[in-house]
Amino acid sequence: MYFDESRDRELLVDVYTPLVPSRGESEPLPVCIYSHGALSNNRENTSYLRAIARSGARVYAPNAAPGENTDVKAADILFIID
């Protein structure tokens, strides 16, 4: 869980991390942000998200309420990657 104090907003985020980084310890991992559709949730495609993590990327999958404003989703993503 993440908390954005500037917006007083709690973010529920699933994070998938490779078990063994494909790079050196000091090198950053590639990042993938999964933004689900309006009638979906962040756990609907976990098999794909795990596969992406196994390939060496860290995957962030924030959850959003049905019908949530795209500006809110974009702000959530910016907060996560900051």
VENQUITA-V947096 format. One record per residue. N is the residue number from 1. PSI is psi as a letter, one per 40 degrees, with the letter a starting at -180 (999 if undefined). Layout:
# VENQUITA-V947096
{{N	PSI} {N	PSI}}
This chain:
# VENQUITA-V947096
{{1	i} {2	i} {3	h} {4	h} {5	d} {6	d} {7	e} {8	f} {9	h} {10	h} {11	h} {12	h} {13	h} {14	h} {15	h} {16	h} {17	h} {18	h} {19	d} {20	h} {21	i} {22	e} {23	i} {24	i} {25	d} {26	e} {27	h} {28	i} {29	i} {30	i} {31	h} {32	h} {33	h} {34	h} {35	h} {36	i} {37	i} {38	d} {39	f} {40	a} {41	i} {42	e} {43	e} {44	d} {45	f} {46	d} {47	d} {48	d} {49	d} {50	d} {51	d} {52	d} {53	d} {54	d} {55	e} {56	e} {57	i} {58	h} {59	h} {60	h} {61	g} {62	i} {63	i} {64	i} {65	i} {66	h} {67	e} {68	i} {69	h} {70	d} {71	d} {72	d} {73	d} {74	d} {75	d} {76	d} {77	d} {78	d} {79	d} {80	d} {81	e} {82	999}}
